[in-house]
Each structure stands twice: as structure tokens, then as C-alpha cells.
Amino acid sequence: MSFIYNFFLLYPYWFIKTIIHWILQFYKNIFCLHINENKIDQLSGFEFELLVQKLLIKSGYHDVKITQASGDYGIDILAKKKHVFYGFQCKRYQKNIGVSAIQQAYGGISYYHLDRAIVITNSYFTEAAYQLAAVNDILLIDRQKLLKMLKKSKLFSSQIPFYCYIVDIFIIGFFYYIYLQLRDLIYLSICLFHLLLLIYMFFKTLRYKKYNQIKEYTIHDYQ
């Protein structure tokens, strides 16, 4: 009896729910923006600095320059915005960031004559780091804030999965075949919609490559 109940009631419900989930996921992968968090965590230290540099430029900062790797005095990137001189320390770590990063950033304020120092990381900060930053007026940007900034700037977003192209081409061919058989404009409309969707995906992929192109790493010596 339970087998009959599962077969006729639960299984159809599960099947319909799965189909709806696949359809929603298909369109979500096309139209929604997803940040590739895993790729960020796999960056090297200077690659993370490159990402932050590009993020700052897209966020309205100008004169964005990376300091030299050794002897940077706690500041990795210098930038200006609205006549304010900022210094950024970039920390691409797996563990939480402690007070040493705050101390280093604070030391860079006097050396570079900064108006404000900011520590940005792909990780999080310890409670002690937050307390020391508050005392020394250091702005902290943790993982969640970084991801929001990346999403707003459309940097490091995930590409549209390749299977979306395959599925969309299949849908176009399928509904066009039905249209040829039935001559119903509804099926032709569905076919044209997915044709436009295919074009949209193509240009969005090109745009993704443009946004995420890594430029040559340039070091500026300020000593």
C-alpha cells in the first residue's frame, strides 16, 4: 500500500519539483550574477592585489597604484577618491586577520601621508582586530563586504555554464520542429525567445571575459 502511495502521490510531486528546480536554475544561471568565491580564494597574494586594484578603479577611485612588494610599509595599494588619499592593505588569507595587519596599515598612514587606511581581505577579522581598528580609525573590509563590492562592480562573476548553451540550442530546435509540424505561432514565439536568449548569453560571456581580464602587474617604487 505504501508503495502505491509513494508511486502515485510522492514520486510525481518529486518529479515536478525537480523539473521546476532545473528550469529555475537554468534561467538563474543566465540572468543572475554569481560571484566565483572559490576562484578568489585560489589567487596568489599579488593576484589578489590586482583584483583589488581593478575593483577600486571600477568603484570610482583614481590614481590607483600598487606599491613595491618589499618594503611597502604596510600599504599595498594607493588610491584617491574625492580628494581623499587612501592606502589599502590587501590580505589574501585562509585564516582570520589579526591585529598585526591593523598595526601595519596604521604605520603606513604617516609614511605615505594618507588620509585614511583600509585593510581588505577575502577572509574575516578577529574581534581584537576590530577593536584596534576602531581606536586607530582604520576601515576594515571583510569577505562579505568584498563580495558585495565585487557583485556591484561585476568583477569575478561566474561564467554562464556551457550546458546552458546546449540546452538552449536544443529548445530552439525542438520548438522550431513543433512549429513546422503544427504551424502554431506560440511555438515560433518560444523559439524566437530562446534564440534571443542565446544571443544574450553570447554577449554576456564576452562581457564576462572583458571584466575579468587580468592586466600586466605593475609595481611602483615610492621609496
N, C-alpha and C positions, 0 to 999 in steps of 0.2 A: 504493500500500500504506500509506504514511504517513497519507494522508487517511482511509482506513478505520480505521486505528488511532486517530487523533485523534477521529473522529466517534463511534465506538462505545465508546471507553475514556476518553479525556480529557474530552470535552465533557459526558457525563453526570456525571462527577465534579465538574467545574466548576459545572454547573448545580445539583447537590445542595448543594455547598459554598456557593454564592451564596444559595440558599434558606434554608439553616440560618443563615447570617450575617444575613440580613434578619429572620428570626424572632427571633434573639437580640438584635439591635439594637432591634427593636420593643419587647420586654419590658424591655430595659435602659433605654430612654428613659422608660419608665413608672415603673419601680421604683427605679432608681438615681439618685443625686444628682450632678449635674454643675454645677461652678462656671463661671459665664459670665466667663471671663478677659478676653475682648475688651471686654466692657462695662466692666469695671473700668478698663482702660487708656484708655477714652474719657471717663472722668469728668474734670471740672474739678477744680482744687485744693480748693475748698470743698465740692464734692460728695464728694470722697474723704474729707474730714474728717467729713462727715455719715455716711458709711458706717462709718468707724472708730468714731464716737460710738455708733452703733447696735450695732456689734459688741461694744464694751466693755460696754454695758448687758446684752446677751444673755450675755456671758461672766462676769457676776456683779459687775461694777463698779457703784458708785452715786455719786451727785452728779457725774455726768458732764456737764461743761460745756465749750463751745467758747470760747476766748479771742477777743479782738478781732483782726481781720485785720491791722491795722498796729500795730507796737509790741508784738508778742506775746512778745518776749524769748525766742525760740527754742522756745516751747511753744504748741501749737495746742489741745490738749485737756487738761483737768484731771479727774482721777477718783480715787476712793478704793476700796480693797478690803482687807478685814480690817485696818482701822486703819492702812493704809499709804497715803500720799499720793503719787500718781503724776502725772507730766507726760508727755504724748505729743507728739512732733513728727511730723507727717504729711507724707510726701514722695511725691507722685504724679508720678514722673519716668519718662522713657523710658530714660535712661542710668543707670549705676550711681551710687550715692550715695557721695560722698567725705567727707573729714574735716570740712568746714565744717558739715555737719549735726550732727556729734558735738559740735563746739565750741559751736554754738548751743544744743543741748539741755543741755549742761553748764552754760552760762551761765544757763539758766532755773531750775536747781536752787536757787540762792541767792535769786533774785528771788521765786520762788513758795514758797520754804521746802519743797521737795519731799523726800520720802524716796527717790524713785527716778525717773529719767528714761528714757524709752523712745523710740526712733526706729523708726517703722513705715513701710514703703514697699511699693509694688507692683512695685518693681524689686529690685536686689541692691546689696550694699555692696562697696566696694573693700577690698583687703587692708589698706591703711593705715587705713581707717575701722574695721575690726575691731580693729586693734591699739590705736588711740586709745580706742575704746570700752571695751576691756578694762582699760586703765590708769585710766580715769575712772569705771568701774563703770556704764557706760551699756548698757542692754539693747537689742539690735537684733532687729527682726522683719522678715525679708526676704520676698520674694514667696512662697516655698514655705511658710513658717510662716503667712503671711497667708491663703493658700488653705486650709490645714488648719483654721485658726480659723473661716473663713467656712463651710467644709463642716460643721464641728461645730455651728455656730450656725444652719445652714440659710439663711444670708443670700446673696443674689445667685446663687441656683441657677437653672439654665436651666428655662424652662417646658417642659412636655410638648409636643412638636411637634404641630401641628394635624393632620398626616396620620395620627397615631395614633388620633385620634377617628374619622376617616373609615374607616380600616382596621377598627377595632373594630366600628363600626356595620355595615360590610359583612359581617364574620364573623358577627355576630348574625343578620342577615337570611339569610345563606347557610345556616347550620346549622339555623335555625328552619324554613326551607323544606324542607330534607332531612328534618327530624323530621316535618313534616306529611306527607311522602310515605311515609316508612318506619315511622313511629311507634316509633323506637328511642330509648330514654331516654338513650343515650350522647350523641346529637346534641343532645338537650334540655339535658343537663348542660353541654356545651360552650357552648351558647347562654346559659345562666344564668350561667356563669362569666364570660363576656365582658360580660354585662350588669352584673354586679357590678364588673368591671374598668372599665367606662365610668363608673359612679358614683364609683369610687375616683379616676379621673383628673379628674373634675369637681371634687371636693372638694380634691384636691391642687393644682389650678390656683388655686382660691380661696385656699388656704393660701399659695401662692407670692406672690400679689398682696399678701396681708397682710404677709408677711415683708419684701417688697421695696418697700413703700410709703415714699416719701420725704416726711419731715415738714418743717415750716417751719424754715428756717435761723435759729437764734437766736444772737446774739453777746453775750457777757458782757464787760463792761469791768472789768478788775481794777487799773487804774491809780489 
